[in-house]
Amino acid sequence: MKLKLWQIDAFATKVLEGNPAAVVPLDSWLSDDLMQAIAGENNLAETAFFVRKAPGAYDLRWFTPNSEVDLCGHATLASAFVIFSFLDRALNAVRFMTRSGELVVTRGADGRNVMSLPSNMVVPYVTPANVADQIGEALDASPPKELFKGAYLMAVWDDARIVRGLKGPGRIERVLYDLGIWGLIATAPGDEDYDMVSRFFAPAKGVPEDPVTGSAHCALTPFWAKRLGKKQLKARQASPRGGNLYCTDDGDRTIIAGDCALYLTGEIEV
């Protein structure tokens, strides 16, 4: 069986930046085991698979190298880019049916596609003793000033230079495992011309550090929008590859715009 595959660098204005995602369109679903094996072979943060249900409407699923996930922003943006650029150039919007409900991506007039994702409101995390110290030690940094919890654990520092300089993932997997949490957002107020900066670590999912994480910004956007008193924010995920996200707090939805760059077009045989 031959399957088309595109590899897209999401949240990137040129290749070799942003977050790479593999995109595999299907006529019908493969077995879960086979999709997981393909994602493992690709060895990217996520491989997206989708099946067309109706004009402009697709079922969409995402797999890390070792498991299926409930939400992935960058692979959603990459999937829409493939559809808009190669599969249905007449579309101006695409609807994806996912584990996180319906996600809509529209063409942006400036070349950035725009997606609407469910917001993730965090609350202060009442931690066991010394967790902030453990996080700082695991990442070879000072302890975060605050901790919050939503879909992921969020550690907040007061200096963007600390977040940019984190030596992740370090030993963070052990700390997260003991807390029963698999993902950590590290964030601080922005520097340069950014409103916020962040990093994201999910070693238990086979992603030691995710280059750019759309789903993390579903928590970061409402959090920093409230703190900064503004609805529109420019975000930098300061991983080694790095990427820019243009975020809008829209209540129970987070609107994220980003660029994509085509890295690879190919065919796999399974």
C-alpha positions in Angstrom: 0.0 0.0 0.0 1.4 3.4 -1.0 0.5 6.5 0.9 1.2 10.2 0.2 3.2 12.0 2.9 4.0 15.7 3.3 6.4 17.0 5.9 5.6 20.6 6.8 7.5 23.0 9.1 4.7 24.7 11.0 5.0 28.1 12.6 7.9 28.7 10.2 8.5 31.2 7.4 11.1 29.0 5.9 12.2 25.4 6.1 14.3 24.1 9.0 12.5 26.3 11.5 9.3 25.9 13.5 7.9 22.4 14.3 7.9 19.7 11.6 4.8 17.6 11.2 4.1 14.7 8.9 0.8 14.8 7.2 -0.7 11.6 5.7 -4.1 11.8 3.9 -6.1 8.6 3.9 -9.1 7.3 2.0 -10.2 5.4 5.1 -8.7 4.7 8.5 -5.8 2.4 8.9 -5.6 0.3 12.1 -4.4 2.2 15.1 -1.4 0.0 15.4 -0.3 0.8 11.8 -0.8 4.5 12.2 1.2 4.4 15.5 4.0 2.5 13.7 4.1 5.0 10.9 4.3 7.8 13.4 7.1 6.0 15.2 9.0 5.5 11.9 8.6 9.3 11.1 9.9 10.1 14.6 8.5 13.6 14.5 6.6 15.3 17.4 3.4 14.5 15.5 2.1 12.7 12.5 -1.4 13.7 11.4 -3.7 11.4 9.6 -7.0 12.6 8.1 -10.0 11.2 6.1 -12.3 13.4 4.0 -15.9 13.1 5.1 -17.5 15.9 3.0 -16.3 18.9 1.0 -14.2 20.9 3.4 -14.7 18.5 6.3 -12.2 15.9 7.6 -11.7 13.6 10.5 -8.3 14.2 11.9 -6.1 12.3 14.4 -2.6 13.0 15.7 0.2 10.5 16.9 3.5 11.2 18.6 6.2 8.5 18.2 4.6 6.5 21.0 1.0 7.5 21.5 -2.1 9.2 20.2 -2.9 12.6 21.6 -6.1 14.6 22.1 -4.9 17.9 20.6 -2.1 19.1 18.4 -2.0 22.6 17.1 1.1 22.5 14.8 0.0 19.4 13.0 -3.5 20.8 12.5 -2.0 23.9 11.0 0.2 21.7 8.8 -2.8 19.5 7.7 -4.8 22.6 6.6 -1.7 23.9 4.7 -1.6 20.6 2.8 -5.3 20.7 2.0 -5.2 24.4 0.9 -2.0 24.0 -1.1 -2.3 20.6 -2.7 -5.6 18.8 -2.2 -8.4 21.4 -2.5 -7.0 24.8 -3.5 -10.6 26.3 -3.8 -11.2 26.0 -0.1 -11.0 29.0 2.2 -11.8 27.1 5.4 -11.5 23.5 6.5 -13.3 21.8 9.4 -11.6 19.0 11.3 -13.5 16.6 13.5 -11.1 15.6 16.3 -11.0 14.2 19.9 -11.1 17.9 21.0 -14.2 18.7 19.0 -14.5 20.6 15.7 -11.4 22.7 14.8 -11.7 25.2 12.0 -8.7 26.6 10.1 -9.2 29.5 7.6 -6.9 31.0 5.0 -5.3 34.2 6.2 -5.1 37.1 3.9 -1.4 37.6 4.9 -0.5 34.0 4.1 -0.8 32.8 7.7 -3.5 30.3 8.2 -5.7 30.9 11.3 -7.0 28.1 13.5 -9.5 28.1 16.4 -8.7 25.8 19.3 -10.4 25.3 22.7 -8.9 27.4 25.4 -7.3 25.7 28.4 -7.7 27.7 31.6 -5.0 27.0 34.2 -5.4 27.3 38.0 -2.8 27.7 40.7 -1.1 24.4 41.3 -1.1 23.4 45.0 2.1 21.3 44.9 3.8 18.8 47.1 6.7 20.3 48.9 9.7 21.4 46.9 8.3 20.8 43.4 9.4 24.2 42.2 12.9 23.5 43.4 12.8 20.1 41.7 11.7 21.7 38.4 14.5 24.2 38.6 17.1 21.6 39.4 15.9 19.3 36.6 16.1 22.1 34.1 19.4 23.5 35.5 17.8 26.8 36.3 16.4 28.8 39.3 13.1 27.6 40.6 10.0 29.0 38.8 8.2 31.8 40.7 4.7 30.3 40.2 3.1 27.0 39.1 -0.2 26.5 37.4 -2.1 23.4 36.2 -4.4 22.8 33.2 -4.0 20.2 30.6 -0.2 20.6 31.3 1.8 21.8 34.2 2.8 25.5 33.7 6.0 26.9 35.3 6.3 30.7 35.3 9.5 32.6 35.6 9.9 36.4 35.7 12.7 36.6 33.2 12.6 35.5 29.5 16.3 34.9 29.6 15.8 32.0 32.1 13.3 30.3 29.8 15.4 30.8 26.7 18.4 29.3 28.6 16.8 26.2 30.0 18.8 23.1 29.5 15.8 20.9 28.8 14.5 18.4 29.0 17.2 17.4 31.5 15.7 15.3 34.2 12.2 16.7 34.0 10.6 13.4 33.0 11.1 12.0 36.5 9.6 15.0 38.2 6.6 15.0 35.9 6.1 11.2 36.3 6.0 11.5 40.1 3.3 14.2 39.7 1.2 12.1 37.3 1.7 14.8 34.6 3.3 14.3 31.1 3.8 17.8 29.8 5.5 21.0 31.1 5.1 24.5 29.8 7.9 26.8 30.8 7.1 30.5 30.3 7.9 34.1 31.1 6.9 37.6 30.0 8.2 38.3 26.6 11.4 40.1 25.6 12.4 41.8 22.3 9.0 42.5 20.6 7.2 39.4 22.0 4.5 39.4 24.7 5.4 36.0 26.0 8.1 33.3 25.5 7.8 29.6 26.3 9.3 26.1 26.0 7.5 22.8 26.1 8.8 19.4 27.3 7.0 16.0 27.0 9.6 13.3 27.2 7.1 10.7 28.3 5.3 11.1 25.0 8.5 10.6 23.0 9.0 14.4 22.6 11.9 15.5 24.8 11.3 19.1 23.7 8.6 20.2 21.3 9.9 22.9 18.9 6.6 24.8 18.8 3.4 23.8 20.6 0.0 25.1 19.5 -1.9 23.3 22.2 0.4 24.9 24.9 -0.7 28.3 23.7 -4.3 27.4 24.4 -3.2 27.8 28.0 -0.6 30.5 27.5 -2.9 32.9 25.6 -5.7 33.3 28.1 -3.1 33.3 31.0 -0.9 36.1 29.5 -3.9 38.0 28.0 -5.3 38.4 31.5 -1.9 39.4 33.1 -1.0 41.8 30.3 -4.5 43.2 29.8 -4.5 42.6 26.0 -6.3 40.2 23.7 -3.8 39.9 20.9 -0.3 38.6 21.7 2.8 37.8 19.7 4.4 34.7 21.2 7.9 33.1 20.7 8.5 29.5 21.5 12.2 29.7 22.2 13.3 26.1 21.4 16.5 25.6 19.4 14.4 25.7 16.2 12.0 28.3 17.5 8.8 29.7 16.0 6.4 32.6 16.2 2.7 32.4 17.0 0.1 35.2 16.7 -2.5 34.5 19.3 -5.9 36.0 20.2 -7.8 35.4 23.4 -11.4 34.8 22.4 -12.9 33.5 25.6 -13.4 29.8 25.4 -11.5 29.7 22.1 -7.9 30.5 21.4 -7.2 31.8 17.9 -3.7 31.1 16.6 -2.2 32.2 13.3 1.0 30.9 11.9 3.1 30.4 8.8 4.0 27.0 7.2 6.8 25.9 4.9 6.9 22.8 2.8 10.0 20.7 3.5 9.2 17.3 1.9 6.8 15.6 -0.4 7.0 11.9 -0.7 5.3 8.5 -0.7 5.5 5.8 1.9 5.0 2.1 1.3 3.5 -0.1 4.1 
